[in-house]
Structures are given as C-alpha cells and as structure tokens.
Amino acid sequence: MAYEKSAFHDALVALADPTRRAVFERVAKGPAPVNKIARGLPVSRPAVSQHLRVLKEANLVFDRQAGNRRIYQLNPSGIDAIRTYFNQFWGDALESFKSFAENQSESNPSDATKRTKSRR
C-alpha cells in the first residue's frame, strides 16, 4: 500500500499521545466544555485546551460557542476517515483468513477428519 500523508495520518498521530487519547475519549462520550473534559485528568485545564487544539487540527473534534464557553464534540468526518482507513484492513484480513482456511482444508482433508473423530 502506498503511503500518503492524509487526514487519517494526522488523526493517528494526534491519538498516539495517551493524554490526548483520554481527552478524545471523554469528548466521545458527548459534547462538553473544557472544564468538564479536564475534570479528573492529571493535567491542567490549559494543557487540555492544547490537546483539544491538536485534536481539532487533526479534524477529530470541532467546537462551537455556547455563551462564554466553547463546547467540543467529535467531528464525524474525521472519525469516518479513520474508520475508512481501518476498514480496508478488515476486508483484507477476512479474505486472507478465508483463503488460509480453504487451503488448509484442501491440503489436509484427513487431518480434519481425524480431529472430528477424536472429539467423539
């Protein structure tokens, strides 16, 4: 597979940091302001704001103004880019497993029979 820097690359890089991933997981639970997202994390609220900025730049979250606060929530298009990237591997993995299983049963038909008989 040819490597090309794209939206999924930025998202994966952003999620590589464990604290940022924890921030992302909190936002995934529902829209929230920074102070709610930061509650209980081992970093300061300004640090959480910086992590949210990186997630926003990676297109994983977006924010909207609500009074004097900013509310952060997941960005469906950013999540979709990651899902699309990993879905290609899922299809390849299933096809590879199917091929392996078919080759195993064709090359060792007596082994499958022996295993079935020994279970009785």
C-alpha positions as CSV (number, residue, x, y, z in Angstrom):
1,M,0.0,0.0,0.0
2,A,1.4,3.4,-1.0
3,Y,1.8,5.7,1.9
4,E,0.4,9.2,1.5
5,K,0.0,11.8,4.3
6,S,-3.7,12.3,4.7
7,A,-6.4,13.0,7.2
8,F,-6.1,9.6,8.8
9,H,-2.4,10.1,9.3
10,D,-2.9,13.4,11.2
11,A,-5.6,11.7,13.3
12,L,-3.4,8.7,14.2
13,V,-0.6,11.0,15.1
14,A,-2.9,13.0,17.3
15,L,-4.3,9.9,19.0
16,A,-0.8,8.5,19.7
17,D,-0.4,10.6,22.8
18,P,-2.1,8.8,25.8
19,T,-3.3,12.0,27.5
20,R,-4.7,13.3,24.2
21,R,-6.4,10.0,23.6
22,A,-8.0,10.3,27.1
23,V,-9.3,13.7,26.2
24,F,-10.6,12.4,22.9
25,E,-12.4,9.5,24.7
26,R,-14.1,12.0,27.0
27,V,-15.3,14.1,24.1
28,A,-16.6,10.8,22.5
29,K,-19.0,10.4,25.4
30,G,-20.8,13.6,24.4
31,P,-20.3,17.3,23.8
32,A,-18.6,19.1,26.7
33,P,-16.8,22.3,27.7
34,V,-13.1,22.2,28.5
35,N,-13.6,22.3,32.3
36,K,-15.7,19.2,32.2
37,I,-13.3,17.4,29.9
38,A,-10.4,18.3,32.1
39,R,-12.0,17.2,35.4
40,G,-10.1,14.3,36.9
41,L,-7.3,14.3,34.3
42,P,-3.7,14.5,35.6
43,V,-3.0,17.7,33.5
44,S,-4.1,21.3,33.8
45,R,-7.1,22.8,32.1
46,P,-4.8,24.8,29.7
47,A,-3.0,21.6,28.8
48,V,-6.4,20.0,28.0
49,S,-7.1,23.0,25.8
50,Q,-3.8,22.4,23.9
51,H,-4.7,18.8,23.4
52,L,-8.2,19.8,22.1
53,R,-6.4,22.2,19.7
54,V,-4.4,19.3,18.3
55,L,-7.4,17.1,18.0
56,K,-9.2,20.0,16.2
57,E,-6.3,20.4,13.8
58,A,-6.5,16.7,13.1
59,N,-10.2,17.1,12.3
60,L,-11.2,14.8,15.1
61,V,-13.2,17.3,17.1
62,F,-14.8,20.7,16.5
63,D,-16.1,23.3,18.8
64,R,-18.9,25.8,18.9
65,Q,-19.6,28.8,21.0
66,A,-22.2,28.5,23.8
67,G,-22.3,31.7,25.8
68,N,-18.9,32.4,27.1
69,R,-17.8,28.7,26.7
70,R,-16.7,26.5,23.9
71,I,-18.3,23.1,23.6
72,Y,-16.3,20.4,22.0
73,Q,-17.6,17.3,20.2
74,L,-16.5,14.6,17.8
75,N,-16.2,15.5,14.2
76,P,-17.9,12.7,12.2
77,S,-15.9,13.4,9.1
78,G,-12.6,12.9,11.0
79,I,-13.9,9.7,12.6
80,D,-15.0,8.5,9.2
81,A,-11.5,9.0,7.7
82,I,-10.1,6.7,10.4
83,R,-12.9,4.1,10.0
84,T,-12.4,4.0,6.2
85,Y,-8.7,3.5,6.6
86,F,-9.0,0.6,9.1
87,N,-12.0,-1.0,7.2
88,Q,-9.7,-1.7,4.2
89,F,-7.6,-3.9,6.5
90,W,-10.6,-5.7,7.9
91,G,-11.7,-6.8,4.4
92,D,-8.2,-7.9,3.6
93,A,-7.8,-9.8,6.9
94,L,-11.1,-11.6,6.3
95,E,-10.2,-12.5,2.7
96,S,-6.7,-13.7,3.9
97,F,-8.3,-15.9,6.7
98,K,-10.8,-17.4,4.2
99,S,-8.0,-18.2,1.8
100,F,-5.9,-19.8,4.5
101,A,-8.8,-21.9,5.8
102,E,-9.7,-23.1,2.4
103,N,-6.0,-24.0,1.7
104,Q,-5.7,-25.8,5.0
105,S,-8.8,-28.0,4.4
106,E,-7.7,-28.8,0.8
107,S,-4.2,-29.7,1.8
108,N,-5.1,-31.8,4.9
109,P,-8.6,-33.3,4.5
110,S,-7.7,-36.3,6.6
111,D,-6.5,-34.1,9.5
112,A,-9.9,-32.5,9.7
113,T,-11.5,-36.0,9.8
114,K,-9.1,-37.2,12.5
115,R,-9.9,-34.2,14.7
116,T,-13.6,-34.7,14.3
117,K,-13.3,-38.4,15.2
118,S,-11.1,-37.7,18.2
119,R,-13.7,-35.4,19.7
120,R,-16.4,-38.1,19.8
